[in-house]
Amino acid sequence: MSTMQADNGLAFSAIPKQMRAGVYRGSGQVAVEDVPVPEIFDGEVLIRVGACGVCGTDLKKVRYGLVRPPQILGHEIAGAIVEVGAGVAEWSAGDRVVSFHHVPCGDCFYCERQLFSQCPVYAGVGVTAGFDPNGGGFAQYVRVMPQIVKRGMIRIPEEVTFEEAAFVEPVNTCLKAMRKARIAAGESVFVIGQGPIGLLLAFLAQTAGATVLTSDPLLSRRKMSLRFGAAASFDPATHDIADEVFRYRRGLGADAVLLAAPDPKLVPAALKIARPGGRVLLFAQNDPLMQIEFPAAAVGVQEKEILGSYSAAVDLNERSAEIVFENRALFRELISHRFQLESIGQAFRMALHPGDGFLKLVILP
C-alpha cells in the first residue's frame, strides 16, 4: 500500500487510528464521536474527506428514522486519496477526487434499461466510514470499495475546490431527472421548489433550451431562481401558479413539471400545472412512508404522466462533473452555510428548519 503525507488543500500527517465522525444513533440526532479509521482492503482506497454536502435524503433518514442506527451518512463527497490498496493502478495517494457512493453491476436486466438504481447490487457496494455502507462523508476518512474505485470516482482539477466538487453527485441526480422527464429544447418547464435541487433542475432545464418558470415561498430563493435561469419565479402564497402558467403559455399548461419539494399535497398542484399529455416528475417524493392522492382523471383521461427519478446514473458521471467544473463559480453561490464537523449537530438542526437565505449546507471535516 502507498500512503500520502500531504496534499493540496488539506494538511495530512500519518493516518491516525481514530477519527472524528458525525454518527446518527437514532432519535433524530447526529453527534460527533471518535470512531476507528476504516481499514481498506485489496482494490480499495482511503479518502481524507475535504467537503461533503448535506442532502435532503440525509435529513429524511435522520428525521424519520429511515435507516437503522448507528450510521455515518453523507454521500456528496470530495476529498483526497491518502492510501491505496493492492491492485489499484489507476489512482494514487495525493489524487483529488469526487466519489459516488453506489455503482450498479452494469449487466443485469435493470442496467440494460438504464435503471441503475434498481440494480440488485447497487445499494450493497459503496463508501463507508464505518457501520453500513451509507456514504460516510460526515467523517474525516472514508473507505471506497473496489466497484466504486473502478467506476465511481472522478478526478478533480487543481483549480476546483472540494466544496465545489461536492456538487457533482447532486448534479448527476438532477441530470438523470432531466433525462427521465425527457426535457427538450423549446419546451416550457415548471419547477416547484427552489432549494438547491430545484435550482439545479431549473439551471439544467434552461441550459437544455427550455423556458423555465418556478415557484418557492421564500423570496431569497425566488431571486436566486432568476440567477439560475428562470424566466419568472412566483410566490405560491400570493399567486395561483396554474393561472400564471396558463397566462404565460396562452392557455396551455407546462410541458413538464419537476417537483423538488417533498410535500405530497403538491402532486395534485403539479398535475394541474401540466398540460394534457404533459409530464410530472417526482424528485423529492422518496419517503417510503409518504402516501399521495391525486385526481385519477388527470392521468386516466388527460393522459398526464407521473414519473420518478432516484439517485445518480453511472453513465452520467463524467458529464455531471463537466457541468460542475464549468459552472463552479455559479454553483458555489448555492452554499449558504459551511460547518466544521464538530458542529454537525447544529448543522442538522438548522437544515431541518430552513429559513430565508438558507440554501446548500456543506460539512468540512
GUDOTOR-766659 format. One record per residue (C-alpha): x, y, z; residue number from 1. Coordinates in Angstrom, 2 decimals. Layout:
px  py  pz  lumdren
X  Y  Z  NUM $
...
! end
This chain:
px  py  pz  lumdren
0.00  0.00  0.00  1 $
1.08  3.60  -0.52  2 $
0.33  6.42  1.91  3 $
0.03  10.15  1.40  4 $
1.64  12.65  3.75  5 $
0.47  15.99  2.34  6 $
-1.96  17.30  -0.28  7 $
-3.09  20.49  -1.95  8 $
-5.92  21.93  0.15  9 $
-5.64  19.53  3.09  10 $
-2.85  19.13  5.59  11 $
-2.08  15.46  6.19  12 $
0.13  13.67  8.65  13 $
0.32  9.93  9.21  14 $
-3.10  8.30  9.06  15 $
-4.43  8.03  12.64  16 $
-6.14  5.04  14.22  17 $
-9.14  7.11  15.34  18 $
-11.07  9.89  13.65  19 $
-14.00  12.19  14.29  20 $
-17.33  11.41  12.64  21 $
-20.93  12.59  12.79  22 $
-22.81  9.47  13.90  23 $
-26.57  9.02  13.70  24 $
-27.72  6.95  16.66  25 $
-31.46  7.43  16.42  26 $
-33.93  9.88  17.95  27 $
-33.29  12.39  15.17  28 $
-29.81  13.21  16.42  29 $
-26.37  13.32  14.79  30 $
-23.45  13.77  17.19  31 $
-19.68  13.81  16.78  32 $
-17.83  10.78  18.14  33 $
-14.44  9.13  17.96  34 $
-14.59  6.06  15.69  35 $
-11.90  3.88  14.10  36 $
-10.46  4.99  10.79  37 $
-11.73  2.38  8.29  38 $
-9.29  -0.29  7.19  39 $
-9.02  -0.73  3.44  40 $
-8.51  -3.96  1.52  41 $
-7.30  -5.01  -1.92  42 $
-8.71  -2.84  -4.70  43 $
-9.86  -0.11  -2.29  44 $
-8.75  3.42  -1.42  45 $
-8.97  5.60  1.67  46 $
-10.07  9.21  1.17  47 $
-9.50  12.11  3.53  48 $
-12.78  13.99  3.15  49 $
-12.40  17.66  2.20  50 $
-16.09  18.54  1.89  51 $
-19.45  16.77  1.97  52 $
-22.76  18.36  1.09  53 $
-25.87  17.70  3.18  54 $
-28.60  16.17  1.02  55 $
-32.33  16.22  1.69  56 $
-32.19  12.42  1.80  57 $
-29.77  12.62  4.74  58 $
-32.24  14.85  6.55  59 $
-35.15  12.48  5.90  60 $
-33.17  9.48  7.14  61 $
-32.42  11.28  10.40  62 $
-35.78  12.98  10.91  63 $
-37.91  9.89  10.23  64 $
-35.52  7.17  11.32  65 $
-35.41  5.60  7.86  66 $
-32.10  3.82  8.47  67 $
-31.01  1.58  11.31  68 $
-28.61  3.33  13.71  69 $
-25.71  3.64  14.11  70 $
-24.87  5.14  10.71  71 $
-22.41  7.64  9.30  72 $
-24.22  9.38  6.47  73 $
-23.10  11.86  3.81  74 $
-22.73  10.94  0.15  75 $
-21.81  14.18  -1.67  76 $
-18.12  13.51  -1.12  77 $
-14.98  15.25  -2.34  78 $
-11.51  14.78  -0.90  79 $
-8.03  13.38  -1.47  80 $
-6.78  9.82  -1.58  81 $
-4.40  9.10  1.29  82 $
-3.95  5.35  0.89  83 $
-4.41  2.83  -1.93  84 $
-4.86  -0.90  -1.60  85 $
-3.05  -3.62  -3.50  86 $
-4.12  -3.91  -7.12  87 $
-5.18  -0.27  -7.55  88 $
-3.32  1.03  -10.60  89 $
-5.45  3.93  -11.81  90 $
-5.31  6.01  -8.61  91 $
-2.50  7.19  -6.35  92 $
-2.12  8.78  -2.94  93 $
-2.49  12.52  -3.46  94 $
-5.17  12.36  -6.14  95 $
-8.05  14.77  -5.52  96 $
-11.34  13.01  -6.26  97 $
-15.11  13.00  -6.14  98 $
-16.51  9.67  -5.01  99 $
-20.00  8.45  -5.76  100 $
-21.42  6.11  -3.13  101 $
-23.10  3.48  -5.32  102 $
-22.49  1.91  -8.73  103 $
-24.56  -0.77  -10.49  104 $
-23.32  -4.08  -11.86  105 $
-23.73  -2.95  -15.47  106 $
-25.01  -6.31  -16.76  107 $
-28.42  -7.05  -15.25  108 $
-31.98  -6.54  -16.54  109 $
-32.20  -3.09  -14.92  110 $
-28.76  -1.89  -16.01  111 $
-29.58  -2.77  -19.62  112 $
-32.52  -0.36  -19.33  113 $
-30.55  2.42  -17.59  114 $
-32.48  1.79  -14.35  115 $
-29.21  1.72  -12.47  116 $
-30.62  2.49  -9.03  117 $
-32.85  -0.60  -9.30  118 $
-29.85  -2.91  -9.87  119 $
-29.79  -5.61  -7.15  120 $
-26.17  -4.87  -6.24  121 $
-26.50  -1.06  -6.36  122 $
-27.04  -0.37  -2.68  123 $
-24.70  -3.10  -1.49  124 $
-21.49  -1.50  -2.72  125 $
-20.22  1.88  -1.87  126 $
-18.39  4.10  0.54  127 $
-18.27  3.81  4.30  128 $
-16.73  5.42  7.34  129 $
-17.88  2.51  9.48  130 $
-21.11  0.60  10.12  131 $
-23.17  0.01  6.94  132 $
-22.04  1.41  3.56  133 $
-24.15  4.57  3.73  134 $
-21.92  7.30  2.33  135 $
-19.73  8.13  5.29  136 $
-18.86  11.64  4.13  137 $
-19.67  13.11  7.54  138 $
-16.34  11.78  8.78  139 $
-12.69  12.59  8.32  140 $
-11.91  9.43  6.35  141 $
-13.95  7.10  4.15  142 $
-13.22  3.68  2.69  143 $
-14.06  3.33  -1.00  144 $
-14.89  -0.20  -2.14  145 $
-13.47  -1.76  -5.35  146 $
-16.53  -1.25  -7.56  147 $
-16.53  2.48  -6.79  148 $
-12.75  2.72  -7.27  149 $
-13.17  1.29  -10.77  150 $
-16.30  3.10  -11.94  151 $
-17.41  5.70  -9.41  152 $
-14.63  8.23  -8.86  153 $
-13.85  11.42  -10.78  154 $
-10.58  13.35  -10.73  155 $
-10.89  16.96  -9.52  156 $
-8.95  19.63  -11.48  157 $
-6.48  21.61  -9.39  158 $
-8.43  24.87  -9.78  159 $
-11.65  23.32  -8.40  160 $
-12.18  23.35  -4.63  161 $
-13.50  20.38  -2.68  162 $
-16.74  22.14  -1.78  163 $
-17.35  22.97  -5.45  164 $
-16.59  19.40  -6.49  165 $
-19.11  18.09  -3.92  166 $
-21.85  19.25  -6.31  167 $
-21.00  16.51  -8.82  168 $
-23.23  13.87  -7.21  169 $
-26.35  16.07  -6.81  170 $
-25.92  17.45  -10.34  171 $
-25.82  13.87  -11.61  172 $
-29.13  13.11  -9.90  173 $
-30.68  16.19  -11.49  174 $
-29.25  15.36  -14.91  175 $
-30.78  11.90  -14.58  176 $
-34.12  13.54  -13.72  177 $
-33.85  15.67  -16.87  178 $
-33.45  12.51  -18.91  179 $
-36.34  10.74  -17.18  180 $
-38.61  13.75  -17.76  181 $
-37.49  13.98  -21.41  182 $
-36.85  17.71  -21.21  183 $
-36.29  19.12  -24.70  184 $
-35.39  22.44  -26.27  185 $
-38.36  24.70  -26.88  186 $
-40.47  23.21  -24.09  187 $
-42.00  25.01  -21.13  188 $
-40.86  23.56  -17.80  189 $
-42.13  24.45  -14.33  190 $
-40.04  23.64  -11.25  191 $
-41.82  23.60  -7.88  192 $
-39.41  24.36  -5.05  193 $
-36.21  26.37  -5.39  194 $
-33.96  24.83  -2.80  195 $
-30.57  23.66  -4.04  196 $
-32.01  20.75  -6.05  197 $
-34.81  22.84  -7.55  198 $
-32.30  25.49  -8.59  199 $
-30.08  22.88  -10.23  200 $
-33.10  21.45  -12.05  201 $
-34.04  24.92  -13.26  202 $
-30.47  25.55  -14.43  203 $
-30.25  22.27  -16.33  204 $
-33.66  22.69  -17.95  205 $
-32.77  26.20  -19.08  206 $
-29.41  25.08  -20.47  207 $
-31.25  22.31  -22.35  208 $
-33.18  25.02  -24.19  209 $
-36.43  25.01  -22.22  210 $
-38.22  28.07  -20.90  211 $
-38.32  27.69  -17.14  212 $
-40.82  29.04  -14.62  213 $
-40.52  28.29  -10.90  214 $
-42.16  28.79  -7.52  215 $
-40.98  28.95  -3.92  216 $
-42.39  30.58  -0.77  217 $
-39.01  32.14  0.14  218 $
-38.07  35.44  -1.50  219 $
-34.33  34.75  -1.43  220 $
-34.86  31.52  -3.34  221 $
-37.09  33.16  -5.93  222 $
-34.37  35.75  -6.55  223 $
-31.75  33.00  -6.87  224 $
-34.04  31.20  -9.31  225 $
-33.74  34.09  -11.76  226 $
-29.98  33.88  -11.35  227 $
-30.13  30.19  -12.31  228 $
-32.09  30.76  -15.50  229 $
-35.79  31.01  -14.63  230 $
-37.81  33.42  -16.76  231 $
-40.05  34.11  -13.75  232 $
-40.46  32.81  -10.21  233 $
-43.68  33.02  -8.20  234 $
-44.71  33.02  -4.56  235 $
-47.33  30.23  -4.20  236 $
-48.85  32.09  -1.24  237 $
-49.79  35.11  -3.38  238 $
-50.14  33.65  -6.89  239 $
-52.27  30.93  -8.41  240 $
-49.40  29.07  -10.05  241 $
-51.56  27.24  -12.58  242 $
-53.12  30.54  -13.69  243 $
-49.67  32.05  -14.10  244 $
-48.56  29.16  -16.31  245 $
-51.72  29.29  -18.41  246 $
-51.32  33.04  -18.82  247 $
-47.68  32.68  -19.78  248 $
-48.46  29.92  -22.31  249 $
-51.71  31.46  -23.62  250 $
-53.96  28.82  -22.12  251 $
-51.62  25.85  -22.39  252 $
-50.06  24.21  -19.33  253 $
-46.40  23.28  -18.85  254 $
-44.91  20.51  -20.96  255 $
-43.16  19.19  -17.85  256 $
-43.38  19.90  -14.13  257 $
-40.47  18.98  -11.87  258 $
-41.44  18.63  -8.23  259 $
-38.46  19.40  -6.00  260 $
-40.34  19.88  -2.72  261 $
-41.36  16.92  -0.51  262 $
-44.92  17.99  0.34  263 $
-47.33  15.30  -1.01  264 $
-50.07  17.94  -1.41  265 $
-48.02  19.48  -4.21  266 $
-48.54  16.48  -6.51  267 $
-52.14  17.46  -7.43  268 $
-50.89  21.04  -7.92  269 $
-48.15  19.80  -10.26  270 $
-50.71  17.80  -12.27  271 $
-52.88  20.90  -12.55  272 $
-49.96  22.90  -13.95  273 $
-49.07  20.28  -16.57  274 $
-50.82  20.38  -19.95  275 $
-52.80  17.35  -21.18  276 $
-50.23  14.76  -22.18  277 $
-47.58  16.55  -20.11  278 $
-45.17  15.02  -17.63  279 $
-44.82  15.40  -13.87  280 $
-41.55  14.18  -12.37  281 $
-41.42  13.48  -8.63  282 $
-37.90  14.18  -7.40  283 $
-38.41  14.79  -3.69  284 $
-41.10  12.16  -3.08  285 $
-38.75  9.37  -1.94  286 $
-40.05  8.84  1.58  287 $
-41.28  5.22  1.95  288 $
-43.87  6.35  4.49  289 $
-45.44  9.03  2.28  290 $
-48.85  8.44  0.70  291 $
-50.01  10.56  -2.27  292 $
-53.51  11.25  -3.57  293 $
-54.34  12.89  -6.90  294 $
-57.29  13.13  -9.32  295 $
-57.34  9.92  -11.35  296 $
-58.72  11.71  -14.39  297 $
-55.53  13.77  -14.67  298 $
-53.77  10.55  -15.67  299 $
-56.59  8.35  -16.93  300 $
-58.36  10.98  -19.07  301 $
-55.92  13.86  -19.62  302 $
-53.09  11.38  -20.20  303 $
-50.61  13.18  -17.98  304 $
-47.60  11.10  -16.97  305 $
-46.25  10.74  -13.44  306 $
-42.57  9.83  -13.44  307 $
-39.98  9.17  -10.76  308 $
-36.24  9.64  -10.58  309 $
-33.98  8.42  -7.81  310 $
-30.24  8.65  -7.18  311 $
-27.49  9.02  -9.78  312 $
-26.79  7.38  -13.15  313 $
-23.33  5.92  -13.66  314 $
-23.32  6.81  -17.36  315 $
-23.74  10.48  -16.44  316 $
-20.77  10.66  -14.05  317 $
-18.39  12.34  -16.48  318 $
-20.97  14.75  -17.88  319 $
-22.13  15.83  -14.43  320 $
-18.51  16.55  -13.47  321 $
-18.01  18.63  -16.61  322 $
-21.11  20.70  -15.79  323 $
-19.92  21.36  -12.24  324 $
-16.36  22.21  -13.20  325 $
-17.56  24.56  -15.97  326 $
-20.11  26.31  -13.72  327 $
-18.35  26.07  -10.37  328 $
-18.49  29.82  -9.64  329 $
-22.26  29.87  -10.08  330 $
-22.84  26.67  -8.12  331 $
-20.68  27.99  -5.28  332 $
-23.35  30.67  -4.77  333 $
-25.68  27.88  -3.63  334 $
-23.61  27.33  -0.50  335 $
-25.24  29.40  2.22  336 $
-23.67  27.71  5.26  337 $
-20.41  25.91  5.95  338 $
-19.91  23.91  9.15  339 $
-16.92  22.21  10.67  340 $
-17.56  18.57  11.56  341 $
-17.69  19.36  15.28  342 $
-20.81  21.47  14.62  343 $
-22.72  18.86  12.60  344 $
-25.49  18.64  15.20  345 $
-26.16  22.37  14.82  346 $
-25.99  21.98  11.05  347 $
-28.69  19.31  11.02  348 $
-30.92  21.30  13.36  349 $
-30.66  24.29  11.03  350 $
-31.19  22.22  7.89  351 $
-34.34  20.64  9.32  352 $
-35.87  24.12  9.81  353 $
-34.63  26.22  6.86  354 $
-35.48  29.89  6.64  355 $
-34.99  32.72  4.18  356 $
-31.41  32.81  2.94  357 $
-30.85  29.09  3.57  358 $
-29.67  27.00  0.61  359 $
-26.87  24.42  0.46  360 $
-25.16  23.32  3.64  361 $
-21.66  21.83  3.44  362 $
-19.73  19.95  6.12  363 $
-15.95  20.48  6.14  364 $
-14.40  17.56  8.07  365 $
! end
